[in-house]
Amino acid sequence: INTYEYTKPEYTMNEVIRADCALMLDCASDRDERISWMGFSGSLLYVGTASSEWVIPADISAVNYSITKISSYGSARNIQSVYGADSLFYVQSDSKKIRALTYSSNGLSNIEASYQCHSILEGGIKELVFQRVSDSRLYVVLNDGRVAVYTYEPLFGIQAWSIWESEYKIKSMCVLDSWKGQIP
């Protein structure tokens, strides 16, 4: 008869639990309160949910935490925010208004950037793209395939909306930072 000896393994654990080991943020925990987008600007992280917008400072930790609700406009589902001209642009929950979050020495402001063009955006917004060079422009792809353009230069107070129509229906856009006359 063969006899096998089984040895039971022994484990030694030396755990060190500190207050800054982990951090779980919970600004959208409900099924109806989903996170729609996240954006970073300067040292702040912005979070847009179905019913509100939040700001999280960069120096957050488990012992020093603060999540501040900055507005209750609500954000559209599946449309990512874009950063440009010192503002973070996002689409409001009805998918027909664009808001801009701007942080300055005077504090945080949340303005409706689309207040001049409600008739242009009434068909709904599909995508946002920002052009930084040579002029600051926000391109808005609409659900009907047209493109609305918001020329925005806060330093000189320039804000203007226009609509670009073509025989083609635009489904999506991207902006190349430098164009050399060839497709990369």
Backbone as a printed PyTorch tensor [residue, N CA C, xyz], in Angstrom:
tensor([[[  0.8580,  -1.1670,   0.0000],
         [  0.0000,   0.0000,   0.0000],
         [  0.8980,   1.2210,   0.0000]],

        [[  0.5880,   2.1190,  -0.9790],
         [  1.3230,   3.3930,  -1.0370],
         [  0.5780,   4.4360,  -0.2130]],

        [[  1.3030,   5.0720,   0.5910],
         [  0.7170,   6.1600,   1.3720],
         [  1.3700,   7.4730,   0.9690]],

        [[  0.5090,   8.4090,   0.6990],
         [  1.0050,   9.7380,   0.3300],
         [  0.7400,  10.6900,   1.4720]],

        [[  1.7140,  11.4730,   1.7290],
         [  1.5320,  12.4730,   2.7760],
         [  1.2040,  13.8070,   2.1140]],

        [[  0.1470,  14.3550,   2.5420],
         [ -0.2460,  15.6560,   2.0390],
         [  0.1070,  16.6950,   3.0770]],

        [[  0.6880,  17.7440,   2.6070],
         [  0.9940,  18.8220,   3.5410],
         [  0.0650,  19.9910,   3.2380]],

        [[ -0.4010,  20.5760,   4.2480],
         [ -1.2780,  21.7320,   4.1040],
         [ -0.4010,  22.9810,   4.0110]],

        [[ -0.5900,  23.7740,   2.9180],
         [  0.2540,  24.9750,   2.7870],
         [ -0.1030,  26.0150,   3.8450]],

        [[  0.8920,  26.7120,   4.2640],
         [  0.6880,  27.7770,   5.2300],
         [  1.0210,  29.0990,   4.5650]],

        [[  0.1860,  30.0630,   4.7880],
         [  0.3750,  31.3910,   4.2140],
         [  0.5670,  32.4010,   5.3330]],

        [[  1.5150,  33.2550,   5.1570],
         [  1.7370,  34.3380,   6.0990],
         [  1.4840,  35.6410,   5.3560]],

        [[  0.5640,  36.4450,   5.8470],
         [  0.2510,  37.7270,   5.2050],
         [  0.5360,  38.8550,   6.1630]],

        [[  1.2290,  39.8020,   5.6700],
         [  1.4710,  41.0160,   6.4270],
         [  0.8540,  42.1640,   5.6420]],

        [[ -0.3760,  42.5020,   5.9640],
         [ -1.0660,  43.5700,   5.2470],
         [ -0.8810,  44.8840,   5.9630]],

        [[ -0.6580,  45.8880,   5.1710],
         [ -0.5970,  47.2340,   5.6940],
         [ -1.7470,  47.9950,   5.0680]],

        [[ -2.6570,  48.4090,   5.8700],
         [ -3.8180,  49.1350,   5.3700],
         [ -3.6700,  50.5830,   5.8000]],

        [[ -3.6350,  51.4290,   4.7790],
         [ -3.5210,  52.8640,   5.0320],
         [ -4.7820,  53.5470,   4.5250]],

        [[ -4.9800,  54.7570,   4.9210],
         [ -6.1720,  55.4940,   4.5190],
         [ -6.1630,  55.8470,   3.0290]],

        [[ -4.9770,  55.9200,   2.4090],
         [ -4.9180,  56.3090,   1.0010],
         [ -4.7010,  55.1130,   0.0640]],

        [[ -4.9910,  53.9020,   0.5220],
         [ -4.7930,  52.7150,  -0.3140],
         [ -5.7820,  52.6520,  -1.4690]],

        [[ -7.0120,  53.0480,  -1.2690],
         [ -8.0110,  52.9020,  -2.3250],
         [ -9.0180,  54.0330,  -2.2530]],

        [[ -9.6340,  54.2670,  -3.3830],
         [-10.6480,  55.3070,  -3.4590],
         [-11.6750,  54.8760,  -4.4810]],

        [[-12.9240,  54.8900,  -4.1190],
         [-13.9890,  54.5680,  -5.0460],
         [-14.9110,  55.7660,  -5.1530]],

        [[-15.0540,  56.2810,  -6.3690],
         [-15.9250,  57.4290,  -6.5960],
         [-17.2960,  56.9250,  -6.9960]],

        [[-18.3130,  57.6020,  -6.5230],
         [-19.6650,  57.1530,  -6.7880],
         [-20.5590,  58.3580,  -7.0650]],

        [[-20.3750,  58.9830,  -8.2400],
         [-21.2330,  60.1230,  -8.5730],
         [-22.3140,  59.7320,  -9.5670]],

        [[-22.3620,  58.4640,  -9.9810],
         [-23.4250,  57.9810, -10.8650],
         [-23.6220,  56.4940, -10.6060]],

        [[-24.3230,  56.1700,  -9.5570],
         [-24.4470,  54.7780,  -9.1670],
         [-25.7870,  54.1630,  -9.5410]],

        [[-26.7520,  54.9770,  -9.8200],
         [-28.0790,  54.4870, -10.1440],
         [-28.1500,  54.0760, -11.6100]],

        [[-29.0430,  53.1760, -11.9630],
         [-29.1650,  52.7430, -13.3580],
         [-29.5820,  53.9080, -14.2470]],

        [[-30.4330,  54.7800, -13.7460],
         [-30.8730,  55.9300, -14.5330],
         [-29.8630,  57.0660, -14.4940]],

        [[-28.9320,  57.0450, -13.5800],
         [-27.9390,  58.1020, -13.4210],
         [-26.5950,  57.5900, -13.9280]],

        [[-26.4610,  57.4210, -15.2310],
         [-25.2550,  56.8960, -15.8420],
         [-24.2660,  58.0230, -16.1580]],

        [[-22.9850,  57.6870, -16.2400],
         [-21.9790,  58.6510, -16.6740],
         [-22.0500,  58.7460, -18.1920]],

        [[-22.1900,  59.9580, -18.6970],
         [-22.3020,  60.1870, -20.1400],
         [-20.9480,  60.5180, -20.7550]],

        [[-20.1270,  61.2800, -20.0580],
         [-18.8170,  61.6680, -20.5750],
         [-17.9030,  62.0440, -19.4160]],

        [[-16.6010,  62.0630, -19.7110],
         [-15.6020,  62.5560, -18.7670],
         [-14.6230,  63.4200, -19.5510]],

        [[-14.1790,  64.5040, -18.9650],
         [-13.2320,  65.3960, -19.6250],
         [-12.2550,  65.9780, -18.6240]],

        [[-11.0610,  66.2850, -19.0910],
         [-10.0070,  66.8140, -18.2170],
         [ -9.6010,  68.1860, -18.7150]],

        [[ -9.4700,  69.1250, -17.8130],
         [ -9.0680,  70.4820, -18.1580],
         [ -8.2410,  71.0410, -17.0090]],

        [[ -7.0060,  71.4170, -17.3210],
         [ -6.1310,  71.9360, -16.2770],
         [ -5.8850,  70.8850, -15.2270]],

        [[ -6.2880,  71.1380, -14.0000],
         [ -6.1070,  70.1570, -12.9280],
         [ -7.4510,  69.6310, -12.4350]],

        [[ -8.4730,  69.7230, -13.2830],
         [ -9.8030,  69.2890, -12.8770],
         [-10.3330,  68.2010, -13.8070]],

        [[-11.0210,  67.2350, -13.2330],
         [-11.6950,  66.1980, -13.9950],
         [-13.1870,  66.5050, -13.9400]],

        [[-13.8100,  66.6140, -15.1070],
         [-15.2380,  66.8860, -15.1920],
         [-15.9610,  65.6010, -15.5600]],

        [[-17.1160,  65.3880, -14.9490],
         [-17.9210,  64.2090, -15.2140],
         [-19.3400,  64.6700, -15.5080]],

        [[-19.8640,  64.2500, -16.6510],
         [-21.2430,  64.5590, -17.0080],
         [-22.0960,  63.3240, -16.8590]],

        [[-23.1840,  63.4360, -16.1060],
         [-24.0920,  62.3100, -15.9190],
         [-25.4410,  62.6490, -16.5610]],

        [[-26.3760,  61.7460, -16.4760],
         [-27.6820,  61.9370, -17.1040],
         [-28.4340,  63.1380, -16.5420]],

        [[-28.1640,  63.5010, -15.2880],
         [-28.9270,  64.5940, -14.6950],
         [-28.0910,  65.7570, -14.1640]],

        [[-26.7700,  65.6370, -14.1980],
         [-25.9650,  66.7100, -13.6130],
         [-24.5190,  66.6380, -14.0990]],

        [[-23.7420,  67.6460, -13.7150],
         [-22.3230,  67.7140, -14.0460],
         [-21.5420,  67.9170, -12.7530]],

        [[-20.3710,  67.2900, -12.6930],
         [-19.5580,  67.2610, -11.4750],
         [-18.1300,  67.6600, -11.7960]],

        [[-17.4100,  68.1540, -10.8070],
         [-15.9900,  68.4550, -10.9570],
         [-15.2340,  67.7710,  -9.8190]],

        [[-14.0880,  67.1760, -10.1940],
         [-13.2470,  66.4600,  -9.2420],
         [-11.8480,  67.0640,  -9.3300]],

        [[-11.2790,  67.5770,  -8.2330],
         [ -9.9310,  68.1440,  -8.2860],
         [ -8.8690,  67.0630,  -8.4560]],

        [[ -7.7200,  67.4470,  -8.9850],
         [ -6.6380,  66.4910,  -9.2510],
         [ -6.0050,  65.9500,  -7.9790]],

        [[ -6.0560,  66.6800,  -6.8840],
         [ -5.4050,  66.2380,  -5.6550],
         [ -6.3280,  65.3970,  -4.7630]],

        [[ -7.3010,  64.7590,  -5.3600],
         [ -8.2320,  63.9460,  -4.5870],
         [ -7.5440,  62.6740,  -4.0900]],

        [[ -7.8750,  62.2620,  -2.8840],
         [ -7.3810,  61.0140,  -2.3170],
         [ -8.4510,  60.4910,  -1.3690]],

        [[ -8.2190,  59.3380,  -0.7860],
         [ -9.2080,  58.7480,   0.1110],
         [ -9.3800,  59.5500,   1.3990]],

        [[ -8.3670,  60.3160,   1.7820],
         [ -8.4870,  61.1370,   2.9860],
         [ -8.8080,  62.5910,   2.6620]],

        [[ -8.6320,  62.9770,   1.4210],
         [ -8.9280,  64.3430,   0.9950],
         [ -9.7800,  64.2650,  -0.2700]],

        [[-11.0630,  64.0970,  -0.1080],
         [-11.9280,  63.9260,  -1.2620],
         [-13.0040,  65.0060,  -1.3050]],

        [[-13.3220,  65.3980,  -2.4920],
         [-14.4310,  66.3210,  -2.6940],
         [-14.8690,  66.2200,  -4.1460]],

        [[-16.1140,  65.9200,  -4.3330],
         [-16.7270,  65.9030,  -5.6480],
         [-17.8210,  66.9520,  -5.5840]],

        [[-17.7370,  67.9410,  -6.4420],
         [-18.6610,  69.0610,  -6.3790],
         [-19.6110,  69.0350,  -7.5660]],

        [[-20.8850,  69.1140,  -7.2660],
         [-21.8930,  69.2150,  -8.3150],
         [-21.8960,  70.6540,  -8.8060]],

        [[-21.6870,  70.8470, -10.1150],
         [-21.5790,  72.2050, -10.6260],
         [-22.8020,  72.6590, -11.4220]],

        [[-23.6200,  71.7150, -11.8750],
         [-24.8500,  72.0880, -12.5580],
         [-25.7890,  70.8920, -12.6260]],

        [[-27.0320,  71.1710, -12.9550],
         [-28.0460,  70.1200, -13.0620],
         [-28.7160,  70.1550, -14.4260]],

        [[-27.9070,  70.3350, -15.4760],
         [-28.4720,  70.3730, -16.8260],
         [-28.6430,  68.9690, -17.3860]],

        [[-27.7600,  68.0800, -17.0430],
         [-27.8030,  66.7220, -17.5770],
         [-27.1220,  66.6540, -18.9310]],

        [[-26.4940,  65.5310, -19.2100],
         [-25.6920,  65.3820, -20.4220],
         [-26.2790,  64.3120, -21.3310]],

        [[-26.1210,  64.5370, -22.6370],
         [-26.6270,  63.5950, -23.6370],
         [-25.8290,  62.3090, -23.6030]],

        [[-26.4910,  61.2430, -23.8920],
         [-25.8680,  59.9250, -23.9170],
         [-25.0600,  59.7500, -25.2080]],

        [[-23.8930,  59.1060, -25.1040],
         [-23.0520,  58.7150, -26.2420],
         [-22.4730,  59.8750, -27.0470]],

        [[-22.3510,  61.0540, -26.4700],
         [-21.6750,  62.1630, -27.1400],
         [-20.5770,  62.6520, -26.2040]],

        [[-19.3190,  62.4260, -26.5870],
         [-18.1750,  62.7690, -25.7550],
         [-17.9570,  64.2840, -25.7320]],

        [[-17.5150,  64.7980, -24.6170],
         [-17.1690,  66.2140, -24.5160],
         [-15.8650,  66.4740, -25.2710]],

        [[-15.6260,  67.7320, -25.6560],
         [-14.3760,  68.1160, -26.3060],
         [-13.8330,  69.3670, -25.6260]],

        [[-12.5050,  69.4840, -25.6040],
         [-11.8520,  70.6310, -24.9790],
         [-11.2530,  71.5300, -26.0560]],

        [[-11.4260,  72.8260, -25.8950],
         [-10.8060,  73.7950, -26.7960],
         [-11.0990,  75.2040, -26.3500]],

        [[-10.1820,  76.1180, -26.6550],
         [-10.3190,  77.5400, -26.3120],
         [-10.6360,  77.7280, -24.8300]],

        [[ -9.9180,  77.0010, -23.9830],
         [-10.0540,  77.0810, -22.5290],
         [-11.4470,  76.7250, -22.0140]],

        [[-12.2020,  75.9490, -22.7790],
         [-13.5370,  75.5190, -22.3680],
         [-13.7190,  74.0420, -22.6810]],

        [[-14.5750,  73.4140, -21.9100],
         [-14.9600,  72.0340, -22.1620],
         [-16.4000,  72.0650, -22.6680]],

        [[-16.6090,  71.6190, -23.9100],
         [-17.9220,  71.6490, -24.5330],
         [-18.5910,  70.2900, -24.3910]],

        [[-19.8680,  70.2930, -24.0270],
         [-20.6330,  69.0500, -23.9500],
         [-22.0610,  69.3120, -24.4140]],

        [[-22.7610,  68.2420, -24.7420],
         [-24.1300,  68.3410, -25.2330],
         [-25.0780,  68.0740, -24.0780]],

        [[-26.0500,  68.9650, -23.9430],
         [-27.0260,  68.8330, -22.8790],
         [-27.9610,  67.6610, -23.1740]],

        [[-28.6710,  67.1860, -22.1730],
         [-29.4320,  65.9390, -22.2610],
         [-30.4950,  65.8950, -23.3540]],

        [[-30.9860,  67.0160, -23.8150],
         [-31.9860,  66.9820, -24.8840],
         [-31.3520,  66.8360, -26.2700]],

        [[-30.0150,  66.7940, -26.3440],
         [-29.2350,  66.6630, -27.5880],
         [-29.4740,  67.8020, -28.5670]],

        [[-29.8950,  68.9620, -28.0540],
         [-30.1350,  70.1240, -28.9160],
         [-29.4330,  71.3800, -28.4150]],

        [[-28.7410,  71.2910, -27.2920],
         [-28.0520,  72.4460, -26.7280],
         [-26.6200,  72.0650, -26.3840]],

        [[-25.7090,  73.0140, -26.5860],
         [-24.3010,  72.8170, -26.2540],
         [-23.9500,  73.7610, -25.1230]],

        [[-23.3170,  73.2170, -24.1080],
         [-22.8780,  74.0280, -22.9810],
         [-21.3600,  74.0210, -22.9310]],

        [[-20.7860,  75.0570, -22.3330],
         [-19.3290,  75.1870, -22.2210],
         [-18.9680,  75.4300, -20.7600]],

        [[-18.1180,  74.5800, -20.2150],
         [-17.5850,  74.7480, -18.8670],
         [-16.2450,  75.4510, -18.9830]],

        [[-16.0910,  76.5420, -18.2750],
         [-14.8530,  77.3130, -18.3270],
         [-14.4070,  77.6170, -16.9070]],

        [[-13.1360,  77.3060, -16.6130],
         [-12.5770,  77.6070, -15.3060],
         [-11.5910,  78.7490, -15.4570]],

        [[-11.7670,  79.7900, -14.6640],
         [-10.8600,  80.9400, -14.6940],
         [-10.5880,  81.3720, -13.2530]],

        [[ -9.8500,  82.4540, -13.1030],
         [ -9.5560,  82.9580, -11.7600],
         [-10.8260,  83.4390, -11.0600]],

        [[-11.8710,  83.7200, -11.8320],
         [-13.1550,  84.1340, -11.2510],
         [-14.0050,  82.9440, -10.8110]],

        [[-13.5410,  81.7380, -11.1030],
         [-14.2920,  80.5460, -10.7380],
         [-14.7490,  79.7750, -11.9660]],

        [[-15.7120,  78.9200, -11.7770],
         [-16.2090,  78.0390, -12.8260],
         [-17.5070,  78.5970, -13.3910]],

        [[-17.5970,  78.6450, -14.7160],
         [-18.8380,  79.1030, -15.3470],
         [-19.3290,  78.0260, -16.3020]],

        [[-20.6300,  77.9360, -16.4280],
         [-21.2670,  76.9510, -17.2870],
         [-22.2680,  77.7120, -18.1470]],

        [[-21.8930,  77.9920, -19.3900],
         [-22.7460,  78.8120, -20.2520],
         [-23.3370,  77.9670, -21.3790]],

        [[-24.4430,  78.4200, -21.9150],
         [-25.0150,  77.7650, -23.0800],
         [-24.3960,  78.3970, -24.3170]],

        [[-23.5390,  77.6450, -24.9900],
         [-22.8520,  78.1540, -26.1800],
         [-23.7680,  78.1940, -27.3880]],

        [[-24.8720,  77.4770, -27.3460],
         [-25.7650,  77.3910, -28.5070],
         [-26.9640,  78.3290, -28.4240]],

        [[-26.9070,  79.3390, -27.5620],
         [-28.0770,  80.2070, -27.3950],
         [-28.4070,  81.0070, -28.6500]],

        [[-27.4550,  81.1810, -29.5590],
         [-27.7060,  81.9460, -30.7820],
         [-28.2240,  81.0910, -31.9270]],

        [[-28.2980,  79.7740, -31.7590],
         [-28.6000,  78.9300, -32.9160],
         [-29.5660,  77.8020, -32.6210]],

        [[-30.5790,  78.0400, -31.8430],
         [-31.5180,  76.9680, -31.5130],
         [-32.1550,  76.3580, -32.7560]],

        [[-32.4150,  77.1720, -33.7760],
         [-33.0460,  76.6480, -34.9910],
         [-32.0930,  75.7380, -35.7710]],

        [[-30.7900,  75.9970, -35.7030],
         [-29.8120,  75.1650, -36.4170],
         [-29.7000,  73.7870, -35.7700]],

        [[-29.7450,  73.7370, -34.4470],
         [-29.5160,  72.4860, -33.7240],
         [-30.7860,  71.7220, -33.3820]],

        [[-31.9470,  72.1800, -33.8410],
         [-33.2040,  71.5650, -33.4320],
         [-33.3650,  70.1130, -33.9020]],

        [[-32.6300,  69.6910, -34.9400],
         [-32.7030,  68.3090, -35.4110],
         [-31.9150,  67.3410, -34.5480]],

        [[-31.1110,  67.8460, -33.6470],
         [-30.3320,  66.9990, -32.7480],
         [-28.8650,  66.9150, -33.1410]],

        [[-28.0210,  66.6840, -32.1450],
         [-26.5630,  66.6630, -32.3090],
         [-26.0760,  65.2270, -32.2420]],

        [[-25.1430,  64.9040, -33.1390],
         [-24.5860,  63.5550, -33.2040],
         [-23.1560,  63.4900, -32.6710]],

        [[-22.3360,  64.5480, -32.9330],
         [-20.9150,  64.5080, -32.5750],
         [-20.3530,  65.9160, -32.4780]],

        [[-19.3560,  66.0970, -31.6040],
         [-18.6130,  67.3570, -31.4690],
         [-17.1470,  67.1170, -31.8130]],

        [[-16.5460,  68.0570, -32.5570],
         [-15.1180,  67.9990, -32.8910],
         [-14.5880,  69.4230, -32.7800]],

        [[-13.4260,  69.6090, -32.1360],
         [-12.8700,  70.9560, -31.9860],
         [-11.5990,  71.1250, -32.8090]],

        [[-11.5050,  72.2530, -33.5080],
         [-10.3190,  72.6200, -34.2940],
         [ -9.5780,  73.7170, -33.5430]],

        [[ -8.3140,  73.5070, -33.2710],
         [ -7.5280,  74.4840, -32.5290],
         [ -6.7500,  75.4330, -33.4420]],

        [[ -6.3010,  74.9460, -34.5940],
         [ -5.4520,  75.7230, -35.4930],
         [ -6.1360,  75.7990, -36.8410]],

        [[ -6.1840,  76.8240, -37.5000],
         [ -5.7090,  78.1650, -37.2690],
         [ -6.7190,  79.0260, -36.5220]],

        [[ -7.9850,  78.7030, -36.6410],
         [ -9.0160,  79.3840, -35.8680],
         [ -9.6630,  78.3820, -34.9290]],

        [[-10.1590,  78.8850, -33.7980],
         [-10.8640,  78.0230, -32.8510],
         [-12.2840,  77.8190, -33.3480]],

        [[-12.5890,  76.5640, -33.7090],
         [-13.9280,  76.2490, -34.2040],
         [-14.4140,  74.9460, -33.5950]],

        [[-15.6870,  74.9330, -33.2740],
         [-16.3430,  73.7230, -32.8160],
         [-17.2360,  73.2390, -33.9560]],

        [[-16.9330,  72.0530, -34.4780],
         [-17.7560,  71.4590, -35.5330],
         [-18.7730,  70.5420, -34.8720]],

        [[-20.0220,  70.7020, -35.2670],
         [-21.1150,  69.9340, -34.6950],
         [-21.7680,  69.1400, -35.8180]],

        [[-21.6110,  67.8210, -35.7960],
         [-22.2730,  66.9720, -36.7810],
         [-23.7060,  66.7600, -36.3020]],

        [[-24.6520,  67.1270, -37.1600],
         [-26.0690,  67.0220, -36.8120],
         [-26.6410,  65.6830, -37.2570]],

        [[-27.7470,  65.2990, -36.6850],
         [-28.3800,  64.0200, -37.0270],
         [-28.8030,  63.9380, -38.4950]],

        [[-29.0870,  65.0890, -39.1250],
         [-29.5230,  65.0760, -40.5220],
         [-28.3620,  65.0970, -41.5180]],

        [[-27.1070,  65.0370, -41.0350],
         [-25.9410,  64.9780, -41.9140],
         [-25.3210,  66.3250, -42.2380]],

        [[-25.8930,  67.4140, -41.7530],
         [-25.2870,  68.7320, -41.9490],
         [-24.2600,  68.9740, -40.8450]],

        [[-23.4470,  70.0180, -41.0260],
         [-22.4370,  70.3780, -40.0350],
         [-22.6610,  71.8310, -39.6240]],

        [[-22.8300,  72.0560, -38.3350],
         [-22.9120,  73.4110, -37.7870],
         [-21.5250,  73.7640, -37.2650]],

        [[-21.1220,  75.0250, -37.4730],
         [-19.7810,  75.4640, -37.0740],
         [-19.9110,  76.6510, -36.1250]],

        [[-19.2670,  76.5110, -34.9690],
         [-19.2500,  77.5650, -33.9520],
         [-17.8410,  78.1340, -33.8990]],

        [[-17.6730,  79.3350, -34.4050],
         [-16.3860,  80.0190, -34.3260],
         [-16.3320,  80.7100, -32.9810]],

        [[-15.2930,  80.3810, -32.2110],
         [-15.2470,  80.8070, -30.8210],
         [-13.8460,  81.2630, -30.4680]],

        [[-13.7120,  82.5210, -30.0970],
         [-12.4350,  83.0760, -29.6630],
         [-12.7080,  83.9600, -28.4470]],

        [[-12.6080,  83.4000, -27.2370],
         [-12.9760,  84.1630, -26.0440],
         [-12.0870,  85.3780, -25.7750]],

        [[-10.8320,  85.3210, -26.2000],
         [ -9.9230,  86.4430, -25.9660],
         [-10.4390,  87.7190, -26.6170]],

        [[-10.9990,  87.6050, -27.8140],
         [-11.5200,  88.7660, -28.5400],
         [-13.0390,  88.8500, -28.5010]],

        [[-13.6940,  87.9460, -27.7920],
         [-15.1420,  87.9710, -27.6740],
         [-15.8680,  87.5960, -28.9560]],

        [[-15.2760,  86.7300, -29.7740],
         [-15.8900,  86.3340, -31.0460],
         [-16.6810,  85.0490, -30.8500]],

        [[-17.9670,  85.0990, -31.2090],
         [-18.8310,  83.9260, -31.1870],
         [-19.7550,  84.0220, -32.3890]],

        [[-19.7220,  83.0330, -33.2660],
         [-20.5810,  83.0490, -34.4430],
         [-20.9280,  81.6360, -34.8630]],

        [[-22.1530,  81.4320, -35.3110],
         [-22.6200,  80.1280, -35.7800],
         [-22.8760,  80.1840, -37.2750]],

        [[-22.5800,  79.1020, -37.9560],
         [-22.9130,  78.9610, -39.3720],
         [-23.2840,  77.5110, -39.6330]],

        [[-23.8680,  77.2520, -40.7860],
         [-24.2410,  75.8890, -41.1470],
         [-23.5950,  75.5470, -42.4770]],

        [[-23.0040,  74.3770, -42.5580],
         [-22.3940,  73.8930, -43.7880],
         [-23.2890,  72.8020, -44.3530]],

        [[-23.7350,  73.0070, -45.5670],
         [-24.5530,  72.0070, -46.2310],
         [-23.8250,  71.5250, -47.4700]],

        [[-23.9630,  70.2480, -47.7610],
         [-23.3590,  69.6920, -48.9640],
         [-24.2900,  68.6140, -49.5080]],

        [[-23.9380,  68.1020, -50.6560],
         [-24.7500,  67.0320, -51.2320],
         [-24.5620,  65.7200, -50.4830]],

        [[-23.5410,  65.6430, -49.6410],
         [-23.2400,  64.4360, -48.8740],
         [-23.7600,  64.5700, -47.4590]],

        [[-24.1460,  63.4700, -46.8850],
         [-24.5590,  63.4280, -45.4880],
         [-23.3420,  63.0390, -44.6550]],

        [[-22.9250,  63.8940, -43.7560],
         [-21.7580,  63.6470, -42.9110],
         [-22.1830,  62.7410, -41.7590]],

        [[-21.4480,  61.6500, -41.5730],
         [-21.7420,  60.7330, -40.4690],
         [-20.8370,  60.9770, -39.2760]],

        [[-19.5750,  61.3690, -39.5500],
         [-18.6070,  61.5930, -38.4950],
         [-17.4950,  62.4800, -39.0350]],

        [[-16.7820,  63.1660, -38.1550],
         [-15.6970,  64.0700, -38.5570],
         [-14.4770,  63.8660, -37.6810]],

        [[-13.3250,  64.2940, -38.2130],
         [-12.1340,  64.4420, -37.3970],
         [-11.3660,  65.6310, -37.9570]],

        [[-10.5520,  66.2350, -37.1340],
         [ -9.7600,  67.3940, -37.5310],
         [ -8.2970,  67.0230, -37.4190]],

        [[ -7.5380,  67.2450, -38.4950],
         [ -6.0970,  67.0100, -38.4710],
         [ -5.4240,  68.2970, -38.0210]],

        [[ -4.5170,  68.1950, -37.0560],
         [ -3.8410,  69.3870, -36.5480],
         [ -2.9190,  70.0170, -37.5850]],

        [[ -2.2880,  69.1960, -38.3930],
         [ -1.4270,  69.7520, -39.4390],
         [ -1.7260,  69.0290, -40.7390]],

        [[ -1.8620,  69.7670, -41.7890],
         [ -2.2100,  69.2230, -43.0850],
         [ -1.0660,  69.5110, -44.0410]],

        [[ -0.4760,  68.4900, -44.5720],
         [  0.6720,  68.6420, -45.4620],
         [  0.2710,  68.4650, -46.9330]],

        [[ -1.0360,  68.4170, -47.2080],
         [ -1.4710,  68.2290, -48.5710],
         [ -1.5870,  66.7610, -48.9610]],

        [[ -1.3020,  65.8660, -48.0180],
         [ -1.4090,  64.4460, -48.2840],
         [ -2.1470,  63.7790, -47.1400]],

        [[ -2.7950,  62.7120, -47.4810],
         [ -3.4650,  61.9530, -46.4400],
         [ -2.4150,  61.1270, -45.7300]],

        [[ -2.3580,  61.2270, -44.3920],
         [ -1.3180,  60.4900, -43.6630],
         [ -1.5140,  58.9960, -43.7390]]])
